[in-house]
Amino acid sequence: MKQKYLTLAAVAGAMASSGAHAQSSVQLYGLIDLSALAYTTNANAAGKHVIGMGHDGEPWFSGSRWGVHGAEDIGGGNKIIFKLESEFVAANGQMEDPGQLFDRDSWVGIQNPTIGEVTAGFQDTVAKDFSGLYADPYTSAVFSPKEGAYTNSNNFKQMVFYAAGPTGTRSENGIQWRKLFSNGIYAAAGYQFSNSTQFANGSGYQAVLGWNVGPASIGGFYGHTNNGGFTDQTYSVGGDYRFGIGRVNAGYFHYTGKQGALPDREDNAWTVSFKLAPKGPFDYELGYQQMHVKNAAYNSDGYIPNANSGAFDTTATAVHNGYKETVYASAFYHLSKRTEVYLAADYMKLHGGYTVSTTFGHNNQLEVATGVRTRF
């Protein structure tokens, strides 16, 4: 008797004809960003520069990652959705966060065309995904439930922490709702549980509301964080406008943080940026931002803590005023839909009592990098 073999194509065809293929899907994906050559000034206390692969090995734009995401149709228009994502450093092959396998995403949820998406687990804060539209020209141009993370390792990333929660820009033990309505309204809300007997300590919540209307997207968010018994609050407004080959983005952030017996810290930050994508393989980005602090207590190392971190020195007796300004620019050459090479630079200047650890006590820093980014 002639033996019959069931080919992979036959199986796929049978699944498609029976509808099984449409019922569930799981996809392996990834992104590799390698800043092959980078130059940084004031890279130590002596004011020397460094030339190397990336900024301390880190890529400029996107954390290299791999992951799996999937969906299962359970009927009635409902889908179970999930995502697991891990970040690594392409320059040395190490995990970005040793000991934490899925350090970017680890969540499961349900998707319904009427209700939207409800997810639970370890995931971006809703304010981070939302505000990237107007605070970073490298993210999505319209509000949506999709991830919209800021660029990775550079001197203008620090603004992302205004959109953070108790555990940073990703919520642990978090539950979120996101919905893009047919009229262009986008709304989302998130709550992070403290998972402790002190219910408020380590908890936080955020709400966002935006509108995609014609060539523009506008909106804002509010965030409330409890860290170590101290309350932080942020509100922000911003948007973008798209025209022909261009896009302009602008946003404002106001942050207040309790500091025990010290006066409240108060930040005011704003940013404006542009993106031009003419016909052909090139696109270009240019941006500027200022971050002002008033009555800010340093952390134990003598630097301005990131917003919403609760990392100020509780024994501090002095507060500081100052601001940080950063200008940045980049050019991409797209080799294909999946792969591009880039040249990028930023210049940061510190004023008054504004300090950051990366300048080792100096008040300015120049970074220049070239690299390649590819997806699979």
RAWO-V266667 format. One record per residue. RES is the residue in one small letter. PHI is phi as a letter, one per 20 degrees, with the letter a starting at -180 (999 if undefined). PSI is psi in whole degrees, -180 to 180 (none if undefined). D_LAST is the distance of its C-alpha to the last C-alpha in whole Angstrom. Layout:
res: (RES:RES)
phi: (PHI:PHI)
psi: (PSI:PSI)
d_last: (D_LAST:D_LAST)
This chain:
res: (m:k:q:k:y:l:t:l:a:a:v:a:g:a:m:a:s:s:g:a:h:a:q:s:s:v:q:l:y:g:l:i:d:l:s:a:l:a:y:t:t:n:a:n:a:a:g:k:h:v:i:g:m:g:h:d:g:e:p:w:f:s:g:s:r:w:g:v:h:g:a:e:d:i:g:g:g:n:k:i:i:f:k:l:e:s:e:f:v:a:a:n:g:q:m:e:d:p:g:q:l:f:d:r:d:s:w:v:g:i:q:n:p:t:i:g:e:v:t:a:g:f:q:d:t:v:a:k:d:f:s:g:l:y:a:d:p:y:t:s:a:v:f:s:p:k:e:g:a:y:t:n:s:n:n:f:k:q:m:v:f:y:a:a:g:p:t:g:t:r:s:e:n:g:i:q:w:r:k:l:f:s:n:g:i:y:a:a:a:g:y:q:f:s:n:s:t:q:f:a:n:g:s:g:y:q:a:v:l:g:w:n:v:g:p:a:s:i:g:g:f:y:g:h:t:n:n:g:g:f:t:d:q:t:y:s:v:g:g:d:y:r:f:g:i:g:r:v:n:a:g:y:f:h:y:t:g:k:q:g:a:l:p:d:r:e:d:n:a:w:t:v:s:f:k:l:a:p:k:g:p:f:d:y:e:l:g:y:q:q:m:h:v:k:n:a:a:y:n:s:d:g:y:i:p:n:a:n:s:g:a:f:d:t:t:a:t:a:v:h:n:g:y:k:e:t:v:y:a:s:a:f:y:h:l:s:k:r:t:e:v:y:l:a:a:d:y:m:k:l:h:g:g:y:t:v:s:t:t:f:g:h:n:n:q:l:e:v:a:t:g:v:r:t:r:f)
phi: (999:f:f:d:d:e:f:f:f:f:f:f:f:f:f:f:f:e:n:f:f:e:e:b:b:c:c:e:b:a:b:c:c:c:f:f:b:c:c:c:e:l:e:b:f:f:n:e:e:c:d:a:e:m:e:l:n:e:f:f:d:c:f:f:b:c:a:c:c:b:b:c:f:d:n:m:n:e:c:e:c:b:b:c:b:c:d:c:d:f:f:c:m:e:f:f:c:g:n:c:f:d:e:d:b:a:b:c:a:c:c:c:f:e:e:o:d:c:c:b:p:e:b:g:f:f:f:f:f:f:f:g:g:d:d:b:f:e:d:g:e:c:f:a:f:f:f:c:f:f:f:e:c:a:e:d:f:g:f:f:f:f:d:e:c:f:d:n:e:c:e:e:l:d:c:c:c:c:b:d:e:f:e:n:f:c:c:b:b:b:c:d:f:f:l:b:f:e:g:f:f:n:d:a:b:b:b:c:b:b:b:e:c:l:e:c:c:c:r:a:b:c:c:c:c:d:c:l:n:d:d:d:c:c:c:b:c:r:r:b:c:d:b:l:e:c:b:d:c:b:b:c:c:c:c:c:c:f:c:m:f:f:f:f:f:c:d:c:c:b:b:b:b:c:c:c:c:f:f:o:e:e:b:c:c:b:b:b:b:c:c:d:c:c:l:e:e:f:e:f:e:n:c:f:f:f:g:m:e:m:e:f:f:f:e:f:d:c:c:c:c:r:b:d:c:b:d:b:b:b:b:d:d:e:f:a:f:d:c:b:d:b:c:b:b:b:c:d:c:d:c:m:e:f:c:c:f:f:e:l:n:e:d:b:b:d:c:c:b:c:a:c:c:b:c:b)
psi: (138:126:139:140:135:109:161:-36:-39:-40:-46:-40:-41:-40:-42:-42:-29:-9:-4:-33:-34:-14:-31:155:144:131:131:134:171:170:136:122:119:108:95:-29:125:146:129:130:165:51:0:178:-26:-4:18:159:167:141:126:-167:102:180:98:36:-11:144:159:-48:-50:130:127:136:161:155:177:139:155:171:145:124:117:13:161:22:4:143:139:128:153:163:133:125:135:140:143:166:113:-29:-27:-3:6:159:143:-42:93:135:-9:99:-53:83:6:-43:142:86:163:151:-171:143:130:135:-24:-46:-36:-144:134:121:155:140:-147:117:162:146:152:-31:-34:-51:-34:-51:-14:-27:-42:-10:-5:116:0:3:-170:148:-10:151:136:167:-7:157:137:53:153:167:165:-68:95:177:4:8:-24:-23:-24:-25:-13:-20:13:172:-161:-28:28:-154:1:138:125:147:42:149:136:152:136:140:127:113:160:-21:7:-7:133:131:148:155:148:147:134:123:147:-25:39:168:-22:90:-43:-31:118:6:168:162:155:153:139:151:126:170:122:108:112:-129:9:156:127:151:-168:174:162:137:142:123:138:115:116:29:1:140:133:143:142:138:153:147:150:-176:-174:164:129:133:124:-114:5:170:133:139:146:143:159:140:134:127:137:141:129:142:43:-127:-15:159:157:137:140:121:144:123:147:160:150:142:164:151:133:129:77:169:140:-174:-6:148:159:144:145:134:161:143:154:139:110:136:144:131:42:129:138:164:-177:-17:-1:25:160:121:154:148:149:14:-22:24:11:157:114:-12:0:144:-6:153:164:149:149:-177:159:134:144:133:140:156:157:162:134:141:115:113:-29:-174:-22:-22:138:158:155:159:128:155:152:156:124:137:130:140:144:-132:14:122:147:151:-29:-14:-3:43:-9:160:14:162:138:133:136:137:150:145:-171:143:131:154:156:none)
d_last: (44:40:37:35:31:29:25:22:22:26:24:22:24:27:25:24:28:29:27:25:21:22:23:20:17:14:10:8:5:5:6:9:12:15:18:19:23:25:28:30:34:36:34:37:40:42:40:38:35:32:29:26:22:21:24:25:22:20:17:19:17:14:14:11:10:9:11:12:13:16:19:22:25:28:30:32:29:28:25:24:20:19:16:16:14:14:15:15:16:15:18:20:17:19:19:19:22:24:25:23:20:18:19:17:18:20:21:23:24:26:25:28:28:32:31:28:26:27:25:26:25:23:22:22:25:26:27:24:22:25:26:23:24:27:27:23:23:19:18:19:22:23:24:22:22:18:17:18:18:20:19:19:22:24:28:27:25:28:29:26:29:31:29:29:31:32:30:28:25:24:26:27:29:29:29:28:28:27:28:27:30:31:33:30:32:29:30:29:31:30:32:32:34:36:37:40:44:44:42:41:40:37:36:35:34:33:33:31:32:31:31:29:32:32:30:31:29:32:32:33:33:35:34:37:36:39:38:41:44:43:41:39:38:36:36:34:34:32:30:29:30:28:30:29:27:27:27:29:29:32:32:35:35:38:38:41:41:44:45:48:52:50:50:46:44:43:40:39:36:35:32:32:29:28:25:25:23:25:24:22:19:21:21:24:24:28:29:32:33:36:36:40:41:45:46:43:44:42:40:42:41:42:39:38:36:33:34:34:34:38:38:41:44:46:49:48:51:50:48:46:45:43:40:37:36:32:31:28:26:23:22:19:18:15:14:12:11:7:9:13:16:18:22:23:26:28:32:34:37:39:42:45:44:41:39:35:35:32:35:38:41:40:40:37:34:32:28:27:23:21:17:14:11:7:4:0)
